[in-house]
Amino acid sequence: MPLEEYYQSQTKHILTSVVDVLIANPTKKFNWADIAFFNRWWTDQTEERQTRVKQLVADKQLVFIGGGWVMNDEALPSYKESMLQMRLGLDFLKDTFGVRPNIAWQIDPFGHSAVTVAVLHKLG
């Protein structure tokens, strides 16, 4: 399913619901990994909503993990491709929220490639 179709049918509803719950319940926390989907949702939000989400991030109720634009496949991408998609996500998080994830989140049923280890090490 293409990103936009998946976003429209699933992701926008998940993020909207999660943010509503976090705003209503200051003791709750939520982790999010795929920045491409979050960025797509972010661009649909009003300035007021964006301000509230920035506060959720500042309060560590909404925490970004991994930080990549997507969670890339472990078998096929090159070092350069993996680094680029990580940089896209990390730059968005830094520019938008002033944060950088400190937890790596890369799930793959077949394990991690040497490229993933090298990219995560290089990015700190």
ROVOBA-344547 format. One record per residue (C-alpha): residue in one letter; residue number from 1; x, y, z. Coordinates in pm, whole numbers, plus 50000, padded with zeros to 5 digits. Example, Ala and Ser with C-alpha at 12.3 -4.5 7.8 and 13.67 -1.06 7.14 Angstrom:
BEGIN
@rest=A | nr=1 | X=51230 | Y=49550 | Z=50780
@rest=S | nr=2 | X=51367 | Y=49894 | Z=50714
//
This chain:
BEGIN
@rest=M | nr=1 | X=50000 | Y=50000 | Z=50000
@rest=P | nr=2 | X=50146 | Y=50341 | Z=49906
@rest=L | nr=3 | X=50238 | Y=50580 | Z=50188
@rest=E | nr=4 | X=49955 | Y=50824 | Z=50117
@rest=E | nr=5 | X=49689 | Y=50553 | Z=50104
@rest=Y | nr=6 | X=49816 | Y=50397 | Z=50427
@rest=Y | nr=7 | X=49833 | Y=50740 | Z=50587
@rest=Q | nr=8 | X=49473 | Y=50825 | Z=50492
@rest=S | nr=9 | X=49328 | Y=50490 | Z=50598
@rest=Q | nr=10 | X=49529 | Y=50425 | Z=50914
@rest=T | nr=11 | X=49807 | Y=50650 | Z=51033
@rest=K | nr=12 | X=49631 | Y=50986 | Z=51052
@rest=H | nr=13 | X=49362 | Y=50833 | Z=51274
@rest=I | nr=14 | X=49618 | Y=50668 | Z=51500
@rest=L | nr=15 | X=49822 | Y=50985 | Z=51549
@rest=T | nr=16 | X=49517 | Y=51206 | Z=51599
@rest=S | nr=17 | X=49375 | Y=50968 | Z=51860
@rest=V | nr=18 | X=49707 | Y=50930 | Z=52040
@rest=V | nr=19 | X=49764 | Y=51305 | Z=52057
@rest=D | nr=20 | X=49410 | Y=51358 | Z=52190
@rest=V | nr=21 | X=49472 | Y=51100 | Z=52464
@rest=L | nr=22 | X=49811 | Y=51250 | Z=52555
@rest=I | nr=23 | X=49665 | Y=51600 | Z=52581
@rest=A | nr=24 | X=49383 | Y=51475 | Z=52804
@rest=N | nr=25 | X=49610 | Y=51254 | Z=53018
@rest=P | nr=26 | X=49943 | Y=51415 | Z=53115
@rest=T | nr=27 | X=50070 | Y=51093 | Z=53278
@rest=K | nr=28 | X=50047 | Y=50892 | Z=52955
@rest=K | nr=29 | X=50339 | Y=50849 | Z=52715
@rest=F | nr=30 | X=50370 | Y=50725 | Z=52356
@rest=N | nr=31 | X=50664 | Y=50633 | Z=52132
@rest=W | nr=32 | X=50667 | Y=50689 | Z=51756
@rest=A | nr=33 | X=50923 | Y=50566 | Z=51503
@rest=D | nr=34 | X=50836 | Y=50634 | Z=51135
@rest=I | nr=35 | X=50896 | Y=51002 | Z=51075
@rest=A | nr=36 | X=50763 | Y=51001 | Z=50717
@rest=F | nr=37 | X=50414 | Y=50927 | Z=50848
@rest=F | nr=38 | X=50448 | Y=51171 | Z=51135
@rest=N | nr=39 | X=50568 | Y=51445 | Z=50898
@rest=R | nr=40 | X=50268 | Y=51383 | Z=50672
@rest=W | nr=41 | X=50033 | Y=51409 | Z=50971
@rest=W | nr=42 | X=50218 | Y=51717 | Z=51103
@rest=T | nr=43 | X=50160 | Y=51912 | Z=50781
@rest=D | nr=44 | X=49783 | Y=51859 | Z=50819
@rest=Q | nr=45 | X=49769 | Y=52009 | Z=51168
@rest=T | nr=46 | X=49670 | Y=52362 | Z=51264
@rest=E | nr=47 | X=49928 | Y=52591 | Z=51420
@rest=E | nr=48 | X=49748 | Y=52556 | Z=51754
@rest=R | nr=49 | X=49763 | Y=52177 | Z=51734
@rest=Q | nr=50 | X=50131 | Y=52188 | Z=51636
@rest=T | nr=51 | X=50203 | Y=52403 | Z=51941
@rest=R | nr=52 | X=50031 | Y=52150 | Z=52166
@rest=V | nr=53 | X=50225 | Y=51864 | Z=52007
@rest=K | nr=54 | X=50552 | Y=52052 | Z=52057
@rest=Q | nr=55 | X=50463 | Y=52073 | Z=52426
@rest=L | nr=56 | X=50394 | Y=51698 | Z=52436
@rest=V | nr=57 | X=50740 | Y=51639 | Z=52292
@rest=A | nr=58 | X=50901 | Y=51886 | Z=52534
@rest=D | nr=59 | X=50723 | Y=51712 | Z=52825
@rest=K | nr=60 | X=50841 | Y=51373 | Z=52696
@rest=Q | nr=61 | X=50488 | Y=51244 | Z=52661
@rest=L | nr=62 | X=50546 | Y=51196 | Z=52289
@rest=V | nr=63 | X=50887 | Y=51042 | Z=52230
@rest=F | nr=64 | X=51045 | Y=50970 | Z=51894
@rest=I | nr=65 | X=51248 | Y=50652 | Z=51871
@rest=G | nr=66 | X=51481 | Y=50550 | Z=51593
@rest=G | nr=67 | X=51427 | Y=50875 | Z=51411
@rest=G | nr=68 | X=51455 | Y=50750 | Z=51055
@rest=W | nr=69 | X=51226 | Y=50871 | Z=50779
@rest=V | nr=70 | X=51124 | Y=50506 | Z=50758
@rest=M | nr=71 | X=51241 | Y=50183 | Z=50914
@rest=N | nr=72 | X=51444 | Y=50063 | Z=50619
@rest=D | nr=73 | X=51472 | Y=49704 | Z=50506
@rest=E | nr=74 | X=51777 | Y=49526 | Z=50646
@rest=A | nr=75 | X=51868 | Y=49322 | Z=50340
@rest=L | nr=76 | X=51876 | Y=49558 | Z=50043
@rest=P | nr=77 | X=51960 | Y=49924 | Z=50116
@rest=S | nr=78 | X=52314 | Y=50046 | Z=50083
@rest=Y | nr=79 | X=52498 | Y=50239 | Z=50352
@rest=K | nr=80 | X=52430 | Y=50563 | Z=50161
@rest=E | nr=81 | X=52055 | Y=50495 | Z=50129
@rest=S | nr=82 | X=52024 | Y=50398 | Z=50496
@rest=M | nr=83 | X=52217 | Y=50705 | Z=50606
@rest=L | nr=84 | X=52003 | Y=50934 | Z=50386
@rest=Q | nr=85 | X=51671 | Y=50810 | Z=50521
@rest=M | nr=86 | X=51799 | Y=50841 | Z=50878
@rest=R | nr=87 | X=51928 | Y=51192 | Z=50812
@rest=L | nr=88 | X=51591 | Y=51302 | Z=50665
@rest=G | nr=89 | X=51406 | Y=51193 | Z=50977
@rest=L | nr=90 | X=51663 | Y=51322 | Z=51224
@rest=D | nr=91 | X=51681 | Y=51660 | Z=51053
@rest=F | nr=92 | X=51301 | Y=51695 | Z=51066
@rest=L | nr=93 | X=51298 | Y=51616 | Z=51438
@rest=K | nr=94 | X=51582 | Y=51855 | Z=51514
@rest=D | nr=95 | X=51439 | Y=52140 | Z=51303
@rest=T | nr=96 | X=51081 | Y=52095 | Z=51425
@rest=F | nr=97 | X=51120 | Y=51993 | Z=51789
@rest=G | nr=98 | X=51486 | Y=52040 | Z=51875
@rest=V | nr=99 | X=51511 | Y=51673 | Z=51974
@rest=R | nr=100 | X=51716 | Y=51375 | Z=51874
@rest=P | nr=101 | X=51613 | Y=51019 | Z=51959
@rest=N | nr=102 | X=51842 | Y=50833 | Z=52196
@rest=I | nr=103 | X=51677 | Y=50496 | Z=52146
@rest=A | nr=104 | X=51734 | Y=50289 | Z=51833
@rest=W | nr=105 | X=51427 | Y=50108 | Z=51706
@rest=Q | nr=106 | X=51474 | Y=49885 | Z=51405
@rest=I | nr=107 | X=51261 | Y=49573 | Z=51398
@rest=D | nr=108 | X=51330 | Y=49311 | Z=51138
@rest=P | nr=109 | X=51246 | Y=48942 | Z=51178
@rest=F | nr=110 | X=51574 | Y=48842 | Z=51014
@rest=G | nr=111 | X=51807 | Y=49050 | Z=51230
@rest=H | nr=112 | X=52019 | Y=49354 | Z=51165
@rest=S | nr=113 | X=52266 | Y=49400 | Z=50883
@rest=A | nr=114 | X=52617 | Y=49538 | Z=50921
@rest=V | nr=115 | X=52492 | Y=49850 | Z=50739
@rest=T | nr=116 | X=52239 | Y=49923 | Z=51016
@rest=V | nr=117 | X=52503 | Y=49884 | Z=51285
@rest=A | nr=118 | X=52741 | Y=50116 | Z=51096
@rest=V | nr=119 | X=52471 | Y=50381 | Z=51034
@rest=L | nr=120 | X=52351 | Y=50385 | Z=51395
@rest=H | nr=121 | X=52710 | Y=50401 | Z=51519
@rest=K | nr=122 | X=52795 | Y=50688 | Z=51283
@rest=L | nr=123 | X=52485 | Y=50883 | Z=51387
@rest=G | nr=124 | X=52565 | Y=50836 | Z=51756
//
